[in-house]
Amino acid sequence: MTRKRKPKGMPDILKRSVAEMYQRMSLIADQIPEGADLAEDLEAQDLACNLWSIEEEWILDPDLREELSLLQCLDE
């Protein structure tokens, strides 16, 4: 039985992809005003949903995702 070999550049591609995704997530997070009320500010809400969607693709465990999220929400 033969195994398929990964291309030699695969780890580099994955590293670059993760780095670029994190950079994109940081740019999105930076556009959300500190203390924004996501129930009232629809633009901030849209940005937060975009950020959470990306995080959901990369971090499958919901509890871990909440802990590691770039955006921390406070209930009032």
HELIX and SHEET records of a PDB file:
HELIX    1   1 MET A   10  GLN A   31  1                                  22    
HELIX    2   2 LEU A   42  TRP A   58  1                                  17    
HELIX    3   3 PRO A   62  LEU A   68  1                                   7    
END                                                                             
